[in-house]
Amino acid sequence: MKILPASSIQRKPVGHSLLLTCRPEVPDTNLISDLRWNDNRNMTILPKPAGQSSPMIYTESIAGGTALALIFNSLQENMAGTYYCAASYSVTEKLNAAVVVETYVAITWKDAPTDQRPLMGTDYIVRCEVTANPPATVDWLRNGDQIKSSGRYVIENRGLLIKNITEADDGVYTCRAAVMSTGELKNREIRVEVQIMPEVQRLPQVMDAVEGQSFSVMCNATGKPVPEFQWIKKGTQQNAADLDRFSVNAITGQLDISTVEQQDHDNYACIARNPAGHSESVMKLNVLIRPKIIEFINITVSENEEAVFVCKAFGRPAPEITFRRYGTVEEYTIGLQVSDDRIILEQSTDDEKGETVGTLRISKLATTDDGLYECIARNRGDVAFKVGHITVEYRPIFDHMKALPPVYTWEERPANLSCFAQAIPNATIEWRFNDRRVQDLYDQNLRIENEGLRSDLIVTPRDRRYYTAYKCVANNRLGSAEHVMELREARIPESVPQAKPRIVSATSITFDIMVPPVEPGLPLTAFSVQWKEQFQSDWNFAFNRTWSPDSPYIVEGLRPQTAYSFRFAARNVVGLSQWGAYVDQSTPRRSEPETPRILHTPIQDEEEDSDPIVTSPYADHFDMRWSIPVDNGEPIDMYRIKYCPGTKVNGYWTEMEEHCIEQDIARMTNFEMRNLQADTYYRIELMAHNAIGFSKPAHVLMKTARGESDHSLGTTYDVYPAGFGGFSTASRGPFSARAGSPQDVTLLLLTVYFVCRFVFV
């Protein structure tokens, strides 16, 4: 008989499974009978019953019935002993073999939690109890180093004792168990996190909250692990989180009250808890009543009398009251005002009732004191404002009408003389003509229309005696005032004294016109011009044009190389003046256009001797804009633009002609230059073209904005102009142009050449 595994002793830990196989080694396995396993009590071990769960120990026929397996589902200590395999061969021959099964208890962690949290300052045993048979020996490691019993560390049967544990003892400890006889070795890693009892930072003894407003307070605490917070209303022992309008953040410790009410006046305790314990701090919530202005009545006082302006307010604590002119920042102070000794501010307070009365006294009241005033009531809770008005009564005045010009009319047209007097109370108005009341004259040419505070005298001047002065008289109970208004006859303007040609082209002339004298209140409304060719004697066939006084005086549509006569007139509401300021002027021949005017505002470059330049806000393009110049008789059909980069090193100016770009563009007033180099200066030349030829060029220097550069070229130069003749550079770091373009290579070679030349010189 042969038992597998072949060892005569099988040593296995308790709880493990075991399979033993018994196989007869005979010439003819068909002659084997009564193959069986007997236990350590020589009892035959039965096979597993069909349809039932597996027992702790049973047999099972394998290999077509030529072998018998002994199966231990879970070894127990009482299963240790000798097991026999037996069979009969040819009925008469007995076969048997034996195997010894030995069991042992493997290392088992009995009380060894992998996470342990001691309280700081205590003596703590890091628990690690081990069971094993044979017994195991236990030692401890931390960070790979063995711990020995000495000082604060004591190795006990229950675990590792750490005396007066601190936060520095946090870490991972290794409990190592070994059984010498079996060679079994097991490690148990235990994470130790020292807990610290919470300590709440002391809250202010008293905190103010304003009735009707929100309130927040933060409670801070230390501890490990991070503590959670709770707020308790001490008077009722209620959890604040359960109260209406209250909310508590258990993580941050913040207490919020959405709207404070008077009943919230109480003591509140902040409690911080963690597994190590709890701590608390108490503060008193003092609910303030915001100030309310309960009386501030508008007053009306006559000029030069005393104004007494009273404001009453309520609050807890009783508020302080000040005043100021509405719209200003500076407030009046208690007592006599330094800036104005007419003004005194008085204040009386009743703390028990929470009321304050503020009185603003202004003696010798002036019209400038009329207006809005603001009463301001303050306490620790808030600030209240209310606006009141002091109305100053005064006699009528006509200050706003003193600068008005005379009233003009002509050809018996009705004229409207309007009169409005400033006065409180409102004034009544009467009109006088030659010191007689108009109402008493019954003159149909004089009619009075009253509308609200304004009175209009409608005068129809049937004869010249109506062109005279009229008097408006205003009265109220404080006094009277009068204002004289003059009615004048309006006439056409005087002739234009002079006109001079300022800009003459083949098809247009721009004039400067001298304005004739005008009367106040009777401005010029237009200028007119007539022109004809000099050989024509009759002005009836002349051309006409009219300009507004503030526009350029340009006559267009003229013929080249032609002599013209011009005359000018001025117009006002009455009519056109006599023609005057005669001018004879010939137009030149057709020619190339005038120079375009570039529409960019220049700035001065950093160098004192350089010309003004324009800057592009972009690093790689620039939108060039200009105005259409005078075409001098032939329409402009295109523009030619040319722009070149340039550089200057050590005083030598070089325009990079091989990198210039020249382009003809259609008739427009702008051109976008693209694919420019960043932080580089360009000289731009612009010419207008017509059938005669090109205009004189307009020049401008332009610098692009800084952009991203290729730093692989090392330290090179920024380019900047010193005049229209060329460009200069200054060492400012990495080369500003994009690497890889022909322009970059040329700029780099020029830089190297001039630097080397400078060094060798």
Secondary structure as the mmCIF struct_conf table of DSSP 4:
data_model
#
loop_
_struct_conf.conf_type_id
_struct_conf.id
_struct_conf.beg_label_comp_id
_struct_conf.beg_label_asym_id
_struct_conf.beg_label_seq_id
_struct_conf.end_label_comp_id
_struct_conf.end_label_asym_id
_struct_conf.end_label_seq_id
STRN STRN1 LYS A 2 LEU A 4
BEND BEND1 PRO A 5 PRO A 5
BEND BEND2 SER A 8 SER A 8
STRN STRN2 ILE A 9 PRO A 13
TURN_TY1_P TURN_TY1_P1 VAL A 14 GLY A 15
STRN STRN3 LEU A 18 ARG A 23
BEND BEND3 PRO A 27 PRO A 27
HELX_RH_3T_P HELX_RH_3T_P1 THR A 29 LEU A 31
STRN STRN4 ILE A 32 ASN A 38
TURN_TY1_P TURN_TY1_P2 ASN A 40 ARG A 41
BEND BEND4 ASN A 42 ASN A 42
HELX_LH_PP_P HELX_LH_PP_P1 MET A 43 MET A 43
STRN STRN5 THR A 44 THR A 44
HELX_LH_PP_P HELX_LH_PP_P2 ILE A 45 LEU A 46
STRN STRN6 PRO A 47 PRO A 47
HELX_LH_PP_P HELX_LH_PP_P3 LYS A 48 PRO A 49
TURN_TY1_P TURN_TY1_P3 ALA A 50 GLY A 51
BEND BEND5 GLN A 52 GLN A 52
BEND BEND6 MET A 56 MET A 56
STRN STRN7 ILE A 57 ILE A 62
HELX_RH_3T_P HELX_RH_3T_P2 ALA A 63 GLY A 65
TURN_TY1_P TURN_TY1_P4 THR A 66 THR A 66
STRN STRN8 ALA A 67 PHE A 72
BEND BEND7 ASN A 73 SER A 74
HELX_RH_3T_P HELX_RH_3T_P3 GLU A 77 MET A 79
STRN STRN9 GLY A 81 TYR A 89
TURN_TY1_P TURN_TY1_P5 SER A 90 THR A 92
STRN STRN10 GLU A 93 ASP A 111
BEND BEND8 THR A 114 THR A 114
STRN STRN11 ASP A 115 GLN A 116
HELX_LH_PP_P HELX_LH_PP_P4 PRO A 118 PRO A 118
STRN STRN12 LEU A 119 LEU A 119
TURN_TY1_P TURN_TY1_P6 MET A 120 GLY A 121
BEND BEND9 THR A 122 THR A 122
STRN STRN13 TYR A 124 ARG A 127
STRN STRN14 GLU A 129 ASN A 133
BEND BEND10 PRO A 134 PRO A 134
HELX_LH_PP_P HELX_LH_PP_P5 PRO A 135 ALA A 136
STRN STRN15 THR A 137 ARG A 142
TURN_TY1_P TURN_TY1_P7 ASN A 143 GLY A 144
STRN STRN16 ASP A 145 ILE A 147
BEND BEND11 SER A 149 SER A 149
STRN STRN17 SER A 150 SER A 150
TURN_TY1_P TURN_TY1_P8 GLY A 151 ARG A 152
STRN STRN18 TYR A 153 ILE A 155
BEND BEND12 ASN A 157 ARG A 158
STRN STRN19 GLY A 159 ILE A 162
BEND BEND13 LYS A 163 ASN A 164
HELX_RH_3T_P HELX_RH_3T_P4 GLU A 167 ASP A 169
STRN STRN20 GLY A 171 VAL A 179
TURN_TY1_P TURN_TY1_P9 MET A 180 GLY A 183
STRN STRN21 GLU A 184 VAL A 192
STRN STRN22 GLN A 195 GLN A 195
STRN STRN23 ILE A 196 VAL A 200
HELX_LH_PP_P HELX_LH_PP_P6 GLN A 201 PRO A 204
BEND BEND14 GLN A 205 GLN A 205
STRN STRN24 VAL A 206 VAL A 210
TURN_TY1_P TURN_TY1_P10 GLU A 211 GLY A 212
BEND BEND15 GLN A 213 GLN A 213
STRN STRN25 PHE A 215 MET A 218
STRN STRN26 ALA A 221 LYS A 224
BEND BEND16 PRO A 225 PRO A 225
HELX_LH_PP_P HELX_LH_PP_P7 VAL A 226 PRO A 227
STRN STRN27 GLU A 228 LYS A 233
TURN_TY1_P TURN_TY1_P11 LYS A 234 GLN A 237
STRN STRN28 GLN A 238 ASN A 239
HELX_RH_3T_P HELX_RH_3T_P5 ALA A 240 ASP A 242
BEND BEND17 LEU A 243 LEU A 243
TURN_TY1_P TURN_TY1_P12 ASP A 244 ARG A 245
STRN STRN29 PHE A 246 VAL A 248
TURN_TY1_P TURN_TY1_P13 ALA A 250 THR A 252
STRN STRN30 GLN A 254 ILE A 257
BEND BEND18 SER A 258 THR A 259
HELX_RH_3T_P HELX_RH_3T_P6 GLN A 262 ASP A 264
STRN STRN31 ASP A 266 ASN A 274
TURN_TY1_P TURN_TY1_P14 PRO A 275 ALA A 276
STRN STRN32 GLY A 277 PHE A 296
STRN STRN33 ILE A 299 SER A 302
TURN_TY1_P TURN_TY1_P15 GLU A 303 ASN A 304
BEND BEND19 GLU A 305 GLU A 305
STRN STRN34 ALA A 307 ARG A 316
BEND BEND20 PRO A 317 PRO A 317
HELX_LH_PP_P HELX_LH_PP_P8 ALA A 318 PRO A 319
STRN STRN35 GLU A 320 ARG A 325
TURN_TY1_P TURN_TY1_P16 TYR A 326 GLY A 327
BEND BEND21 VAL A 329 VAL A 329
HELX_LH_PP_P HELX_LH_PP_P9 GLU A 330 TYR A 332
BEND BEND22 ILE A 334 ILE A 334
STRN STRN36 GLY A 335 LEU A 336
BEND BEND23 VAL A 338 SER A 339
TURN_TY1_P TURN_TY1_P17 ASP A 341 ARG A 342
STRN STRN37 ILE A 343 ASP A 350
TURN_TY1_P TURN_TY1_P18 ASP A 351 GLY A 354
STRN STRN38 GLU A 355 ILE A 362
BEND BEND24 SER A 363 LYS A 364
HELX_RH_3T_P HELX_RH_3T_P7 THR A 367 ASP A 369
STRN STRN39 GLY A 371 ARG A 378
BEND BEND25 ARG A 380 GLY A 381
STRN STRN40 VAL A 383 ILE A 397
HELX_RH_3T_P HELX_RH_3T_P8 ASP A 399 MET A 401
TURN_TY1_P TURN_TY1_P19 LYS A 402 ALA A 403
HELX_LH_PP_P HELX_LH_PP_P10 LEU A 404 PRO A 406
STRN STRN41 VAL A 407 THR A 409
TURN_TY1_P TURN_TY1_P20 GLU A 411 GLU A 412
STRN STRN42 ALA A 415 PHE A 420
STRN STRN43 GLN A 422 ILE A 424
BEND BEND26 PRO A 425 PRO A 425
HELX_LH_PP_P HELX_LH_PP_P11 ASN A 426 ALA A 427
STRN STRN44 THR A 428 PHE A 433
TURN_TY1_P TURN_TY1_P21 ASN A 434 ASP A 435
STRN STRN45 ARG A 436 ARG A 437
HELX_RH_3T_P HELX_RH_3T_P9 VAL A 438 ASP A 440
TURN_TY1_P TURN_TY1_P22 LEU A 441 LEU A 441
TURN_TY1_P TURN_TY1_P23 GLN A 444 ASN A 445
STRN STRN46 LEU A 446 GLU A 451
TURN_TY1_P TURN_TY1_P24 GLY A 452 LEU A 453
STRN STRN47 ARG A 454 VAL A 459
BEND BEND27 ARG A 462 ASP A 463
HELX_RH_3T_P HELX_RH_3T_P10 ARG A 464 TYR A 466
BEND BEND28 TYR A 467 THR A 468
STRN STRN48 ALA A 469 ASN A 476
TURN_TY1_P TURN_TY1_P25 ARG A 477 LEU A 478
STRN STRN49 GLY A 479 GLU A 489
HELX_LH_PP_P HELX_LH_PP_P12 ILE A 492 VAL A 496
STRN STRN50 ALA A 499 VAL A 504
BEND BEND29 ALA A 506 THR A 507
STRN STRN51 ILE A 509 ILE A 513
HELX_LH_PP_P HELX_LH_PP_P13 MET A 514 PRO A 517
TURN_TY1_P TURN_TY1_P26 PRO A 520 GLY A 521
STRN STRN52 ALA A 526 GLU A 533
TURN_TY1_P TURN_TY1_P27 GLN A 534 PHE A 535
HELX_RH_3T_P HELX_RH_3T_P11 TRP A 539 PHE A 541
STRN STRN53 PHE A 543 TRP A 547
TURN_TY1_P TURN_TY1_P28 PRO A 549 ASP A 550
BEND BEND30 SER A 551 SER A 551
STRN STRN54 TYR A 553 VAL A 555
HELX_LH_PP_P HELX_LH_PP_P14 LEU A 558 ARG A 559
TURN_TY1_P TURN_TY1_P29 PRO A 560 GLN A 561
STRN STRN55 ALA A 563 ARG A 571
BEND BEND31 VAL A 573 VAL A 574
STRN STRN56 LEU A 576 LEU A 576
STRN STRN57 GLY A 580 SER A 586
BEND BEND32 GLU A 592 GLU A 592
HELX_LH_PP_P HELX_LH_PP_P15 PRO A 593 PRO A 596
STRN STRN58 ARG A 597 ILE A 598
STRN STRN59 ILE A 603 ILE A 603
BEND BEND33 GLU A 606 GLU A 607
TURN_TY1_P TURN_TY1_P30 GLU A 608 ASP A 609
BEND BEND34 SER A 610 SER A 610
HELX_LH_PP_P HELX_LH_PP_P16 ASP A 611 PRO A 612
STRN STRN60 ILE A 613 ILE A 613
STRN STRN61 VAL A 614 THR A 615
BEND BEND35 PRO A 617 ASP A 620
STRN STRN62 PHE A 622 SER A 627
HELX_LH_PP_P HELX_LH_PP_P17 ILE A 628 VAL A 630
TURN_TY1_P TURN_TY1_P31 ASN A 632 GLY A 633
BEND BEND36 GLU A 634 GLU A 634
STRN STRN63 MET A 638 VAL A 649
TURN_TY1_P TURN_TY1_P32 ASN A 650 GLY A 651
STRN STRN64 TYR A 652 GLU A 655
HELX_RH_3T_P HELX_RH_3T_P12 GLU A 657 HIS A 659
STRN STRN65 ILE A 661 ILE A 665
BEND BEND37 ARG A 667 ARG A 667
BEND BEND38 THR A 669 THR A 669
STRN STRN66 ASN A 670 MET A 673
BEND BEND39 ASN A 675 ASN A 675
HELX_LH_PP_P HELX_LH_PP_P18 LEU A 676 GLN A 677
TURN_TY1_P TURN_TY1_P33 ALA A 678 ASP A 679
STRN STRN67 TYR A 681 HIS A 689
BEND BEND40 ALA A 691 ILE A 692
STRN STRN68 PHE A 694 PHE A 694
HELX_LH_PP_P HELX_LH_PP_P19 SER A 695 PRO A 697
STRN STRN69 ALA A 698 LYS A 703
HELX_LH_PP_P HELX_LH_PP_P20 THR A 704 ARG A 706
HELX_RH_3T_P HELX_RH_3T_P13 HIS A 711 LEU A 713
STRN STRN70 THR A 715 GLY A 723
TURN_TY1_P TURN_TY1_P34 PHE A 724 GLY A 725
STRN STRN71 GLY A 726 PRO A 734
BEND BEND41 SER A 736 ALA A 737
HELX_LH_PP_P HELX_LH_PP_P21 ARG A 738 ARG A 738
TURN_TY1_P TURN_TY1_P35 ALA A 739 GLY A 740
BEND BEND42 SER A 741 SER A 741
HELX_RH_AL_P HELX_RH_AL_P1 PRO A 742 PHE A 760
#
